[in-house]
């Protein structure tokens, strides 16, 4: 199989043109997060407009393949960013889309806070995926995995 180039773009103001197809793909799998994203994006309660937050879309050859975002998490005792709404259309799985999106989400998150969190209860594959991305399982309210930015130790 020929490797495909995954292009990541930040979503600003409007969801990508093919987003209705993504909602239908997710609904067919019993996944609600794309319908939730369509409801919250651009609304008065849109979490992706907060400073440091972002929503990303992935494309292969111009086709919308996946989305994922990062938002401010205010419910913890330390600054944190929540990675959320990660979804890859079934026909584009195993093409590096989720890893590319997660990488963009993590980079964005770590620009704002030293702690990233995720709730990976949506599917059986979510937990192992985030663990492969370096996250550790945790048992926090509404959080299944966390990753803390570790800075290199400098010798005097």
Phi and psi restraints in degrees (value plus and minus 20) as a CYANA .aco file:
   2 UNK   PHI     -95.4   -55.4
   2 UNK   PSI     109.6   149.6
   3 UNK   PHI     -81.5   -41.5
   3 UNK   PSI     121.4   161.4
   4 UNK   PHI    -124.7   -84.7
   4 UNK   PSI     125.3   165.3
   5 UNK   PHI    -106.4   -66.4
   5 UNK   PSI     102.2   142.2
   6 UNK   PHI    -118.3   -78.3
   6 UNK   PSI     101.9   141.9
   7 UNK   PHI    -123.7   -83.7
   7 UNK   PSI     108.8   148.8
   8 UNK   PHI    -125.5   -85.5
   8 UNK   PSI     112.3   152.3
   9 UNK   PHI    -152.0  -112.0
   9 UNK   PSI     123.7   163.7
  10 UNK   PHI     -97.3   -57.3
  10 UNK   PSI     115.5   155.5
  11 UNK   PHI    -112.6   -72.6
  11 UNK   PSI     103.5   143.5
  12 UNK   PHI    -150.8  -110.8
  12 UNK   PSI     109.3   149.3
  13 UNK   PHI      54.4    94.4
  13 UNK   PSI     -69.1   -29.1
  14 UNK   PHI    -153.4  -113.4
  14 UNK   PSI     127.8   167.8
  15 UNK   PHI     -91.0   -51.0
  15 UNK   PSI     133.6   173.6
  16 UNK   PHI     -78.4   -38.4
  16 UNK   PSI     134.8   174.8
  17 UNK   PHI     -72.5   -32.5
  17 UNK   PSI     -61.7   -21.7
  18 UNK   PHI    -105.1   -65.1
  18 UNK   PSI      -5.2    34.8
  19 UNK   PHI     -83.5   -43.5
  19 UNK   PSI     -51.4   -11.4
  20 UNK   PHI     -81.5   -41.5
  20 UNK   PSI     -55.2   -15.2
  21 UNK   PHI     -86.7   -46.7
  21 UNK   PSI     -58.9   -18.9
  22 UNK   PHI     -85.5   -45.5
  22 UNK   PSI     -60.7   -20.7
  23 UNK   PHI     -80.5   -40.5
  23 UNK   PSI     -64.2   -24.2
  24 UNK   PHI     -84.7   -44.7
  24 UNK   PSI     -62.4   -22.4
  25 UNK   PHI     -80.2   -40.2
  25 UNK   PSI     -65.7   -25.7
  26 UNK   PHI     -85.0   -45.0
  26 UNK   PSI     -64.6   -24.6
  27 UNK   PHI     -81.1   -41.1
  27 UNK   PSI     -57.9   -17.9
  28 UNK   PHI     -82.9   -42.9
  28 UNK   PSI     -44.7    -4.7
  29 UNK   PHI    -115.0   -75.0
  29 UNK   PSI     -20.7    19.3
  30 UNK   PHI      59.6    99.6
  30 UNK   PSI      -0.1    39.9
  31 UNK   PHI    -118.6   -78.6
  31 UNK   PSI     105.0   145.0
  32 UNK   PHI    -115.0   -75.0
  32 UNK   PSI     -31.0     9.0
  33 UNK   PHI     -86.6   -46.6
  33 UNK   PSI     -44.4    -4.4
  34 UNK   PHI     -95.6   -55.6
  34 UNK   PSI     -57.7   -17.7
  35 UNK   PHI     -85.2   -45.2
  35 UNK   PSI     -59.9   -19.9
  36 UNK   PHI     -82.6   -42.6
  36 UNK   PSI     -62.1   -22.1
  37 UNK   PHI     -82.1   -42.1
  37 UNK   PSI     -63.4   -23.4
  38 UNK   PHI     -80.7   -40.7
  38 UNK   PSI     -54.9   -14.9
  39 UNK   PHI     -92.7   -52.7
  39 UNK   PSI     -62.2   -22.2
  40 UNK   PHI    -104.2   -64.2
  40 UNK   PSI     -50.4   -10.4
  41 UNK   PHI     -87.2   -47.2
  41 UNK   PSI     104.6   144.6
  42 UNK   PHI      64.4   104.4
  42 UNK   PSI     -23.4    16.6
  43 UNK   PHI    -104.3   -64.3
  43 UNK   PSI     155.8   195.8
  44 UNK   PHI     -84.4   -44.4
  44 UNK   PSI     -44.3    -4.3
  45 UNK   PHI    -124.7   -84.7
  45 UNK   PSI       3.2    43.2
  46 UNK   PHI     -82.3   -42.3
  46 UNK   PSI      92.4   132.4
  47 UNK   PHI     -95.2   -55.2
  47 UNK   PSI     -30.3     9.7
  48 UNK   PHI    -105.3   -65.3
  48 UNK   PSI     -18.5    21.5
  49 UNK   PHI    -118.8   -78.8
  49 UNK   PSI     -27.0    13.0
  50 UNK   PHI     -84.9   -44.9
  50 UNK   PSI     129.7   169.7
  51 UNK   PHI     -76.7   -36.7
  51 UNK   PSI     109.5   149.5
  52 UNK   PHI      72.9   112.9
  52 UNK   PSI     -38.9     1.1
  53 UNK   PHI    -101.6   -61.6
  53 UNK   PSI     136.6   176.6
  54 UNK   PHI    -182.9  -142.9
  54 UNK   PSI     131.7   171.7
  55 UNK   PHI    -138.5   -98.5
  55 UNK   PSI     115.9   155.9
  56 UNK   PHI    -141.1  -101.1
  56 UNK   PSI     128.0   168.0
  57 UNK   PHI    -141.1  -101.1
  57 UNK   PSI     126.4   166.4
  58 UNK   PHI    -132.5   -92.5
  58 UNK   PSI     122.4   162.4
  59 UNK   PHI    -153.9  -113.9
  59 UNK   PSI     123.3   163.3
  60 UNK   PHI    -147.0  -107.0
  60 UNK   PSI     103.2   143.2
  61 UNK   PHI      29.4    69.4
  61 UNK   PSI      18.8    58.8
  62 UNK   PHI      64.2   104.2
  62 UNK   PSI     -29.5    10.5
  63 UNK   PHI    -106.5   -66.5
  63 UNK   PSI     114.4   154.4
  64 UNK   PHI     -88.1   -48.1
  64 UNK   PSI     100.6   140.6
  65 UNK   PHI    -130.8   -90.8
  65 UNK   PSI     -46.2    -6.2
  66 UNK   PHI    -193.2  -153.2
  66 UNK   PSI     148.4   188.4
  67 UNK   PHI    -163.2  -123.2
  67 UNK   PSI     141.7   181.7
  68 UNK   PHI    -192.8  -152.8
  68 UNK   PSI     132.1   172.1
  69 UNK   PHI    -162.0  -122.0
  69 UNK   PSI     153.8   193.8
  70 UNK   PHI    -157.0  -117.0
  70 UNK   PSI     114.5   154.5
  71 UNK   PHI    -153.4  -113.4
  71 UNK   PSI     141.9   181.9
  72 UNK   PHI     -89.0   -49.0
  72 UNK   PSI     115.2   155.2
  73 UNK   PHI    -129.0   -89.0
  73 UNK   PSI      89.3   129.3
  74 UNK   PHI    -113.3   -73.3
  74 UNK   PSI     -27.8    12.2
  75 UNK   PHI    -107.0   -67.0
  75 UNK   PSI     -10.7    29.3
  76 UNK   PHI    -131.6   -91.6
  76 UNK   PSI     149.4   189.4
  77 UNK   PHI    -102.5   -62.5
  77 UNK   PSI     -23.1    16.9
  78 UNK   PHI    -158.9  -118.9
  78 UNK   PSI     139.5   179.5
  79 UNK   PHI     -80.4   -40.4
  79 UNK   PSI     112.3   152.3
  80 UNK   PHI    -169.6  -129.6
  80 UNK   PSI     137.3   177.3
  81 UNK   PHI    -142.7  -102.7
  81 UNK   PSI     119.6   159.6
  82 UNK   PHI    -122.5   -82.5
  82 UNK   PSI     108.1   148.1
  83 UNK   PHI    -108.3   -68.3
  83 UNK   PSI     108.6   148.6
  84 UNK   PHI    -168.8  -128.8
  84 UNK   PSI     144.9   184.9
  85 UNK   PHI      40.2    80.2
  85 UNK   PSI      10.0    50.0
  86 UNK   PHI     -95.7   -55.7
  86 UNK   PSI     104.8   144.8
  87 UNK   PHI    -171.0  -131.0
  87 UNK   PSI     116.2   156.2
  88 UNK   PHI    -142.7  -102.7
  88 UNK   PSI     110.1   150.1
  89 UNK   PHI     -79.3   -39.3
  89 UNK   PSI     119.6   159.6
  90 UNK   PHI     -72.1   -32.1
  90 UNK   PSI     -60.6   -20.6
  91 UNK   PHI     -92.6   -52.6
  91 UNK   PSI     -28.8    11.2
  92 UNK   PHI    -128.9   -88.9
  92 UNK   PSI     -14.0    26.0
  93 UNK   PHI     -91.8   -51.8
  93 UNK   PSI     133.7   173.7
  94 UNK   PHI      50.3    90.3
  94 UNK   PSI       2.2    42.2
  95 UNK   PHI    -135.7   -95.7
  95 UNK   PSI     -10.4    29.6
  96 UNK   PHI      66.3   106.3
  96 UNK   PSI     -12.5    27.5
  97 UNK   PHI     -86.4   -46.4
  97 UNK   PSI     -69.0   -29.0
  98 UNK   PHI     -81.9   -41.9
  98 UNK   PSI     -61.5   -21.5
  99 UNK   PHI     -84.1   -44.1
  99 UNK   PSI     -61.6   -21.6
 100 UNK   PHI     -84.7   -44.7
 100 UNK   PSI     -64.6   -24.6
 101 UNK   PHI     -83.8   -43.8
 101 UNK   PSI     -66.6   -26.6
 102 UNK   PHI     -80.3   -40.3
 102 UNK   PSI     -58.7   -18.7
 103 UNK   PHI     -81.6   -41.6
 103 UNK   PSI     -64.3   -24.3
 104 UNK   PHI     -84.8   -44.8
 104 UNK   PSI     -61.4   -21.4
 105 UNK   PHI     -83.6   -43.6
 105 UNK   PSI     -64.3   -24.3
 106 UNK   PHI     -85.7   -45.7
 106 UNK   PSI     -63.9   -23.9
 107 UNK   PHI     -79.7   -39.7
 107 UNK   PSI     -66.5   -26.5
 108 UNK   PHI     -81.5   -41.5
 108 UNK   PSI     -65.8   -25.8
 109 UNK   PHI     -81.2   -41.2
 109 UNK   PSI     -64.2   -24.2
 110 UNK   PHI     -90.9   -50.9
 110 UNK   PSI     -34.0     6.0
 111 UNK   PHI     -92.8   -52.8
 111 UNK   PSI     -38.4     1.6
 112 UNK   PHI    -130.3   -90.3
 112 UNK   PSI     -54.6   -14.6
 113 UNK   PHI    -167.2  -127.2
 113 UNK   PSI     135.1   175.1
 114 UNK   PHI    -104.6   -64.6
 114 UNK   PSI     -21.5    18.5
 115 UNK   PHI    -149.3  -109.3
 115 UNK   PSI     109.0   149.0
 116 UNK   PHI    -133.4   -93.4
 116 UNK   PSI     120.1   160.1
 117 UNK   PHI    -151.4  -111.4
 117 UNK   PSI     139.4   179.4
 118 UNK   PHI    -171.2  -131.2
 118 UNK   PSI     129.7   169.7
 119 UNK   PHI    -128.3   -88.3
 119 UNK   PSI      87.6   127.6
 120 UNK   PHI    -123.5   -83.5
 120 UNK   PSI      12.7    52.7
 121 UNK   PHI    -104.0   -64.0
 121 UNK   PSI     -29.7    10.3
 122 UNK   PHI     -83.8   -43.8
 122 UNK   PSI     -61.2   -21.2
 123 UNK   PHI    -160.4  -120.4
 123 UNK   PSI     140.3   180.3
 124 UNK   PHI     -85.0   -45.0
 124 UNK   PSI     -47.9    -7.9
 125 UNK   PHI    -101.2   -61.2
 125 UNK   PSI     -36.5     3.5
 126 UNK   PHI     -85.3   -45.3
 126 UNK   PSI     -67.4   -27.4
 127 UNK   PHI     -78.4   -38.4
 127 UNK   PSI     -73.9   -33.9
 128 UNK   PHI     -79.6   -39.6
 128 UNK   PSI     -54.8   -14.8
 129 UNK   PHI     -81.4   -41.4
 129 UNK   PSI     -70.9   -30.9
 130 UNK   PHI     -86.3   -46.3
 130 UNK   PSI     -52.7   -12.7
 131 UNK   PHI     -85.1   -45.1
 131 UNK   PSI     -59.0   -19.0
 132 UNK   PHI     -85.1   -45.1
 132 UNK   PSI     -44.8    -4.8
 133 UNK   PHI    -105.5   -65.5
 133 UNK   PSI     -17.9    22.1
 134 UNK   PHI      85.2   125.2
 134 UNK   PSI     -22.1    17.9
 135 UNK   PHI     -97.5   -57.5
 135 UNK   PSI     132.5   172.5
 136 UNK   PHI    -131.0   -91.0
 136 UNK   PSI     117.4   157.4
 137 UNK   PHI     -82.9   -42.9
 137 UNK   PSI     119.0   159.0
 138 UNK   PHI    -155.5  -115.5
 138 UNK   PSI     142.8   182.8
 139 UNK   PHI    -140.3  -100.3
 139 UNK   PSI      48.1    88.1
 140 UNK   PHI    -128.5   -88.5
 140 UNK   PSI     136.6   176.6
 141 UNK   PHI     -80.9   -40.9
 141 UNK   PSI      97.0   137.0
 142 UNK   PHI      54.3    94.3
 142 UNK   PSI     -11.2    28.8
 143 UNK   PHI    -153.3  -113.3
 143 UNK   PSI     110.6   150.6
 144 UNK   PHI    -127.8   -87.8
 144 UNK   PSI     -44.2    -4.2
 145 UNK   PHI    -163.8  -123.8
 145 UNK   PSI     128.4   168.4
 146 UNK   PHI    -160.8  -120.8
 146 UNK   PSI     133.8   173.8
 147 UNK   PHI    -161.1  -121.1
 147 UNK   PSI     105.0   145.0
 148 UNK   PHI    -126.3   -86.3
 148 UNK   PSI     114.4   154.4
 149 UNK   PHI     -88.0   -48.0
 149 UNK   PSI     103.6   143.6
 150 UNK   PHI    -132.0   -92.0
 150 UNK   PSI     104.1   144.1
 151 UNK   PHI    -108.7   -68.7
 151 UNK   PSI     125.1   165.1
 152 UNK   PHI     -83.0   -43.0
 152 UNK   PSI     122.8   162.8
 153 UNK   PHI    -104.4   -64.4
 153 UNK   PSI     107.6   147.6
 154 UNK   PHI    -121.2   -81.2
 154 UNK   PSI     114.7   154.7
 155 UNK   PHI    -104.1   -64.1
 155 UNK   PSI     124.6   164.6
